[in-house]
C-alpha cells in the first residue's frame, strides 16, 4: 500500500467542498468530475491505498474512481 495522487487539490475539497485544479489525465477526470464541482460527501481509501475506490458525491451526481499511484509512470 502506497501513497496515491488524488488528481485534484485535496485541500480545496476538505476546506471548501469544491473540486479545483483537476488533472485531466487522471482517473478523477475520467470519472466525470470537473473543476468547480460542489461536493456534498466524499469517501477516500483508508491508509492512502490506490487499490480502493474513491467515492465523491456532488450536486451533479455520484462519481467513483480508483486513485492513481503517486509513482505512476506513463510508458
C-alpha positions in Angstrom: 0.0 0.0 0.0 1.5 3.3 -1.1 0.5 6.9 -1.5 -1.8 8.0 -4.3 -2.4 11.1 -6.4 -6.0 12.3 -5.9 -5.8 14.2 -9.3 -7.1 17.5 -7.8 -6.5 19.9 -5.0 -7.4 17.9 -2.0 -7.2 20.9 0.4 -9.9 22.7 -1.7 -12.1 19.7 -1.2 -11.5 19.4 2.5 -11.7 23.2 3.2 -14.3 24.3 0.6 -16.0 21.2 -0.6 -15.0 22.2 -4.2 -13.1 20.4 -6.9 -10.2 22.5 -8.1 -7.0 22.1 -10.2 -8.2 18.8 -11.7 -5.7 16.8 -13.7 -7.3 16.0 -17.0 -5.0 12.9 -17.4 -6.1 11.4 -14.1 -8.8 8.9 -13.3 -10.7 11.5 -11.4 -11.3 13.5 -14.6 -12.2 10.3 -16.5 -14.9 9.6 -13.9 -16.7 12.8 -14.8 -15.6 15.2 -12.1 -14.8 18.7 -13.2 -13.3 21.9 -11.8 -15.9 23.8 -9.8 -18.0 20.8 -8.9 -19.6 21.3 -5.4 -19.0 18.3 -3.2 -21.7 17.0 -0.8 -19.9 14.0 0.6 -16.7 12.1 -0.1 -15.0 8.8 1.0 -11.3 8.3 0.4 -9.5 4.9 0.7 -8.0 4.1 4.0 -4.2 4.4 4.5 -3.7 6.1 1.1 -4.2 2.9 -0.8 -4.7 3.2 -4.6 -6.3 -0.3 -4.5 -9.6 1.0 -3.1 -12.3 3.1 -4.8 -12.8 6.8 -4.0 -16.5 7.9 -4.0 -17.3 11.6 -4.3 -21.0 12.8 -4.3 -21.6 16.2 -5.9 -24.6 18.3 -6.8 -24.3 16.7 -10.2 -24.3 13.1 -9.0 -22.0 10.4 -7.6 -18.6 9.6 -9.0 -16.4 6.6 -8.3 -12.8 6.1 -9.4 -9.6 4.3 -8.5 -6.9 6.8 -7.4 -3.6 6.6 -9.3 -0.3 5.7 -7.6 1.9 8.7 -6.9 4.7 6.7 -8.6 2.7 6.1 -11.8 4.9 6.2 -15.0 3.5 6.6 -18.5 5.2 4.3 -21.0 
